Amino acid sequence: MTAVRASRTSPARRTAPRPTVLRTRGGLSLRLGRRALLVCAALALTGTLVAVLSLGMGSYRLSPGEVVATLFGDGPPGADFVVVDLRLPRVLDGLLAGFAMGMSGAVFQSLARNPLGSPDVIGFGSGASAGALVSVILLEAGTAQIALGAVAGGLATAAAVYLLAWKRGVHGYRLVLVGIGGSAVLGSLTSYLYVRADIGKAAEAATWMIGSLNGRGWPDVSVAALGVVALAPAVLALARRLSLLEMSDDTAAALGVAPERSRLALLATGTGLTALAVAAAGPIPFVALAAPQLARRLTRSPGPNVLPAAWMGAVLVTLADWSAQRVSGTGILPVGVITGVGGGVYLAWLLFLERRSGKL
């Protein structure tokens, strides 16, 4: 992937910041402002640093230098097993799942044209969770089957919400309202599954439903990596259409974009990202809701900001997992507890800002 600076087209634009175009050998391109590119680099570096710190935590403590040396095969005796086999899958799972959640949140908030239009609010995350729980409780399935159940549940929910919200097209406020109703129905289904399960399965499912990275292994990393590798490039390829749809369907159609076909493609890819992230790490709350808004505040640029939102999601999950280990000392505390508390504070802060600006 190479970076090419866009040329100036008129003297009047000489003072405007020049965007950067990232091109691949396959002909795909992604237009990013210089500030957005710097934000992505800073977030990627932050996520890497937090991941290194997390790899060194636990009863067998290692310094960041020892962690890096271990990853390159030159660590202290016994560190290779602890870091690579026990801790690295947990950290990578958090990074990849957070990346997918942040990107899917940016997609759905842009499609809904509403900051509340994240997959965990409009029911797509709940559908993936319900599908995964059916696999866990009723079928006693393994990692691959749980992933398939999550994808099937997420896609079925997305199709139902889309059809119920359809009225000469799908508009943002209807998508959010129908999605909230669907989320309530799926919450009832989840409660019914708890009642049907034995005490051991119910306890396991309850911990999983909070969102936890405890006990994650390489199969879970593979599920999260599949979502990022297979679907993230598709979202980036559709980013221009997403920006146009965020303006209005009429604007998108006038510029040669088919609104409904583009919306369906984005719904499918965004739902797939959400479902695979849920299958790999559980429905970690508030990440998909907060990551796009925080990324937009950092980049100070309009549009969906899908790549900065993805990196922000990775940082949020990794930082929450590091905080959970610091608080509990053993890492038993689910990461979803930390993101839930942080998300509540974030919502209170948003309400305060809206009230101060006179919008509430």
N, C-alpha and C positions, 0 to 999 in steps of 0.2 A: 504494500500500500504506500503510495507516494503522495506528498502534499504539493499542491500547485496553487499559487496565489492568483486570484481572479484579477484580471487587468482592469484598469480604470477606463470607464466609458465616456466620461465627460469632465471638463474642468470643474464643474460645480460639485463633484463628488470627491475632490482631492482631500478634503478634510475628514471625510467619513472613514471609519476603520475598514480596512480591506478584509473581506472574508477569505477563508481558506477552503479549498475544495479537496477532499480526500478521494482519490480514485483507486480502483482496483484493476487488476489485469482483465477481469471479466467485463469491464465497461461500466460498472456501477460507480456512482459518485455520491458523496455526502457533503453538503455545503455547511460549514461551521464558521461562526465568527471567531476572531482571534481570542476574545475573552472566553468564549465557550470551550475552545480547544485547550486553553490554559486551565480552565476549571476541571475539565476531564483529566488532564495530566495531574493536577494537584490532588483530585479525589482518588485517582489510581495509586498515587504515591502514598496517600494517607491510608488507604485500605491495605496496601502491602506492609506498611510499618505496623499497623494494628495487628495484622495477621502474624507477623514475626513475634510481636510481644505475646500474643495468645499462644503460640507454639512453645514459648518458654515458660508458661505458667503451669502450676500444678504441684504435686508432692515432689516431683523430680524437676527442680527448677534449672533453667538454663538462661544464660545471658543472650541478648540478641546476636552477638558475634558467634556464640556457640551454636545457636540455631541455624544461622547461615552456613557455618562450617559443616554442620550435620547434613543439611540439604545438599551440599556439594560432596558428601561422602567422606568428610574429614573431621567428624565431631568426636566428642568424648566417648569412652566405652559405654555401650548400652544406650546411647542417645538415639541411635538410628531407629531402633524398635519403637521407642517412646514417641519420637517426633514423626517419623514417616508412617508407621503403622497405626498408632493410636490417635495422635492429635491432628495430623495433616488432613485426613478425610473430613473431620469436623469443620476445620477452618475453610477448606475449599468448598464444602457444601454450603456454608454460610455465605461466602463470597458469591458463588454462582446463583444461589437462590435469591439473594438480595438483588443481584444484577437483573435477574429476570423479573422480580416483583417491581423494581423501580421502572423498568422499561414498560411493562404492561400497564402500570399506573399512569404513565405519561400518555399511552395510547388511549386508554379509556377516558381519562379526563379531557383529552382533546376531542374525542368523538362526542362526548356528552356536552362539551363546552361548559363544564361545571367542575369546580375543584373537588366536589364530593363524588364525582363519577369514577371512583376507583373500584377495582374488581371486588374488594372485600366489603364494599358498601352496596353495590348494585347486584350482588348475589352470585357473580361468576366464581369467586373464591369459595363461597358456601357450597355451590354445586360441585366443585372439585373436591371439597372436603367430604361432602356426603357420598360421592362416588368412591373415594378412598376408604371411608369408614365402612361402607358395604363390603369392600374387599377385606378389610381388617377383621371386622366382627363376624360377618356371616360366612365368608368364604375362607377365612384364615389364610389369606394369600401372602405371597412373598413380595419383594420390592418391585419386580417387573409388573406383577398383577395389580399392585396398589397404584402404580403409575398409570396403567391402562384404565383402571377404575376412575382415577382422578381426571384424566383427559376426557373419558366418556361422560362423566358427570358434569364437567365444566362446559363441554360442547353442547350437551343436551339443555343445560340451563341457559346458555347463550342463545340457542335457537328459540327456546320458549320465550325468553324475555324480548328477543327481537321481534317475534311474531306478535306478541301481545302489545308491544309498543308501536306497531306499524299502523299508520294512518296517513296514507299518501306520503309515505316516507317515515323515517325514524328521527325524531327530534330529541334533543338532549334532555329536557325536563321530563318527557315521558319515559325515556330510557331509565333515568334515575328513579322515578317513582315506581315503575313496574319492577325494577330491579330490587328496590327495598322490600316490596311486597313478596317477591320471590325469595329473598333472603330470609324473611320471617317464616315462610312455609318450609324452607329447607332446614331452618333451625328446629322446627317441630319434628321433622323427619330424623334429625340427628338425635334429639331427645328420645324418640321412640327406639332408635337403635341402641342407645344406652340401656334402656329398660330391658330390651331383649337379650343383651349380652350378659355373660357371667361376670363375676366381680373382678376377676383378673383382666379380662379383655376390656371391661369398662374402664378400669383404672389406666390401662395402657392407652386406650383411645382418648381418655380425658387429657392425659399428658400430651399426647400427640396433637390434640385440637388446640392447645394453647400455643403451640409452635415451639419446638425444641430441637436442639442440635445434639443432645446427649445420645451417645451410642451410635452416632452416624458412621457408616463405613463407606468403602469404595463403591458398592452398588448404588448408594444414595447419591454419591458424587457423579456417577455415570448418568443417572436420571437428570440431575440438574444441568450437567454439561450437554446432554442431548438437547434440552430445551434451548440453551443459549446458542449452541453451534448451529442447530437446524433452523431456529426461528428468529433469532436476533438479526441475521443478515436480511431476512425477508422484511422485518419491520423497518430497518434502515433503508431498504430499497423503496418502501412505501412512505417514507417520511415526508417527501414533498407533497404527495397526495393528502397526507394527514394535515399538513399545514394549510392547504387550500380548503379542506373540509372544515377546519376550525373557523375559517372566515364565514362561509355559508355554502350551502349546496349550490345556489345559483352561481356564485363566484367560481366554484370548482368546475361546474358544467361549462361555464363560459370560457374557461381556460383549458378545456379539452379533457377533463377528468370525469369519469362516470361515477357519480356520488354513491349510488347504492352498491355497485360492484366493489368499489374501493372500500366502502364501509364494511361489507361482508368479509373481504380479505383481511382487513385490519382486526375485525372482531375475532376471526378464526385464529390469526397468529397471536393476538393478545391473550385470548383464552388458553391457547396451548402453552404459552409462557407461564401463565398463572397456574395452570393445572400441574405442570411438571415441577414448578417451584414448590407448590403445596405438597406434592407427592414426595419430594426430596427432603423438605424441612418442616412440613406442617404449615397451617395457615397463620404465619407470623403476622400479628395485627399491625396496622397503621403504616407499614413500610411503603406499600403502594400508594397510600393516601398522601403521605408527607414528602416522599422523595421528589416527585415532580415539582412541587411548590418550592421546596428548599433549593432545588437545582435552578429553577427559574429566577429566584432571588439572587443567586450567585452569578448567573450568566447575564442577568439584566437584559435579556433578549426575548422577544415574543416567540410564539410558536410552541410546539410540543416539547422541544429539548429532550428527545428520547435518549440520546447517548449520555448527556450529563445526568439525567434522571436515573439511568441504569447504574452509573458509577456511584451516585449518591445512595441508591438502595443497597449496593454492596457494602459501602462504608457504614451505613446505619446498622445493618445486621451484624457485621463483624465487630463494630464498636459495642453493640448491645451484648453480644456473646462475651466479649472481653470484660464488660462491666458485670455480667452475671457471674463470671468466674471470680472476679474480685470481691463481689458481695458475699457469695456463698462459700468461697474458698475451695470448693471441690468441683464446681461446674455443674452441680445437680440442678440448680435453679434454671427453669426453662427460659430461653431467650425471649419468648413471647411475653413474659411478665415484664421484662425491662422495656420492650417496645410499647407494651400497653400503657405503662406508666408514662413513658416519654410522649406517647401519642396523645394521652389525655392533657398533659401540660401544653403540647403543641396546639391542640384544639382551643384550649382556654386562651392561649396567646393570640390565635387568629381571631377569636371572638372579641378580644380586647381591642385589637387593631381595627376591626370592622366597626366597633362601637365608637371608638375615638374618631374615626373618619366620618361618622354620621350615617353609615349605611345600615345600622341596626337601631 
